[in-house]
Amino acid sequence: MNADTRLPIGRRLRGVNWPLVAALTAVALVRPLFSIAGWSEALGKPLTPVVLTLGITLTWILAAGLSRVRDPLLTLVVTGVAYALAALVLSAVLSPLLTGKLQGPLAQPQAIVPLFLVNAAWGAFCGACAIGLRRVRGIRS
């Protein structure tokens, strides 16, 4: 067990690489932007969102697994939560502009908690994979 994992979560969060979290969140926003722009429909559903999700997942794993980020698991869980927040805000701002009415999680409040839980779990999965990648490379997190 890494000594950092025994620290209170507040102290651990201060050590998160926030620029990396922001960059990886931006990468993930490609998926809803494809949907908003109609490119997912044009390129073919459900394959396009699946391919985008796999590409984002691989990007997250490689970014945390090949970098010197202190805590890949926490970093990617935070990234998943940040993506959920960004997607929530994006849908709240853009849906009224594009469709004339609020759509997405804010229009269906029961979807907000699952949105955050699913994306935190996605980040945790990617973080575990990044730790595995580091171990394969002989680097202990």
TAHUBEL-V847181 format. One record per backbone hydrogen bond with DSSP energy under -0.5 kcal/mol. CO is the residue of the C=O (numbers start at 0). NH is the residue of the N-H. If there is no record, write none. Layout:
BEGIN
CO:NH
CO:NH
END
This chain:
BEGIN
1:4
2:5
3:6
7:10
7:11
8:12
9:13
10:14
11:14
12:15
15:17
16:20
17:21
18:22
19:23
20:24
21:25
22:26
23:27
24:28
26:29
27:30
27:31
28:32
29:33
30:34
31:35
32:36
33:37
33:38
33:39
34:37
37:41
38:42
39:43
43:47
45:49
46:50
47:51
48:52
49:53
50:54
51:55
52:56
53:57
54:58
55:59
56:60
57:61
58:62
59:63
60:64
61:65
62:66
70:74
71:75
72:76
73:77
74:78
75:79
76:80
77:81
78:82
79:83
80:84
81:85
82:86
83:87
84:88
85:89
86:90
87:91
88:92
89:93
90:94
92:96
93:97
94:98
94:99
94:100
95:99
103:106
103:107
104:107
107:110
108:111
108:112
109:113
110:114
111:115
112:116
113:117
114:118
115:119
116:120
117:121
118:122
119:123
120:124
121:125
122:126
123:127
124:128
125:129
126:130
127:131
128:132
129:133
130:134
131:135
132:136
133:138
134:137
137:139
END
